[in-house]
């Protein structure tokens, strides 16, 4: 009978999550803030009937887009 135990994998050490540094996190924050402000303004203009059609707001999902843009770059 074997008595070996599996080794636990430790989290990577570095400047941030998944190896991203402070500059990347700051860029994400600025991008997400810009997206949020844009969405809020779109909602206001739509409510004021400044444009027609369907307006699907993406408020609350800014991190998804910021991450996708980073992955594409």
C-alpha positions in Angstrom: 0.0 0.0 0.0 1.4 3.4 -1.0 1.4 6.3 1.5 2.3 9.1 -0.8 0.2 12.2 -0.6 -0.4 14.7 -3.4 1.4 18.0 -3.2 -0.7 21.1 -3.0 -0.2 23.6 -5.7 0.6 27.1 -4.4 -0.7 30.3 -5.9 1.7 32.1 -8.2 3.6 34.9 -6.5 4.0 38.2 -8.2 2.7 41.7 -8.7 -0.9 40.8 -9.1 -3.5 38.3 -10.0 -2.6 36.2 -13.0 0.7 38.1 -13.4 -0.9 41.4 -14.2 0.8 44.5 -12.7 -0.5 47.7 -11.1 -0.6 49.5 -14.5 -2.9 46.8 -16.0 -5.2 47.0 -13.0 -5.3 50.8 -13.2 -6.1 50.6 -16.9 -8.9 48.2 -16.3 -10.4 50.4 -13.7 -10.2 53.5 -15.9 -11.7 51.5 -18.8 -14.5 50.2 -16.7 -15.3 53.6 -15.3 -15.5 55.1 -18.8 -17.8 52.2 -19.9 -20.1 52.8 -16.9 -20.4 56.5 -17.6 -21.1 55.9 -21.2 -23.8 53.4 -20.3 -25.4 55.8 -17.8 -25.5 58.6 -20.4 -27.0 56.2 -23.0 -29.7 55.3 -20.5 -30.5 59.0 -19.8 -30.6 59.9 -23.5 -32.9 56.9 -24.2 -35.2 57.9 -21.4 -35.3 61.4 -22.9 -36.2 59.8 -26.3 -33.1 61.3 -27.9 -32.8 58.1 -30.0 -35.2 55.3 -30.8 -35.1 51.6 -31.1 -34.0 49.1 -28.4 -31.4 50.1 -25.8 -29.8 47.2 -24.0 -27.6 48.6 -21.2 -24.6 46.5 -20.1 -24.3 48.2 -16.7 -22.6 45.8 -14.2 -20.7 43.8 -16.8 -17.8 46.2 -17.4 -15.2 43.8 -16.1 -16.1 41.2 -18.8 -15.4 43.7 -21.6 -12.2 45.1 -20.0 -10.9 41.5 -19.6 -11.8 40.6 -23.2 -10.0 43.7 -24.6 -6.9 42.8 -22.6 -7.0 39.2 -24.0 -7.4 40.5 -27.5 -4.5 42.9 -27.2 
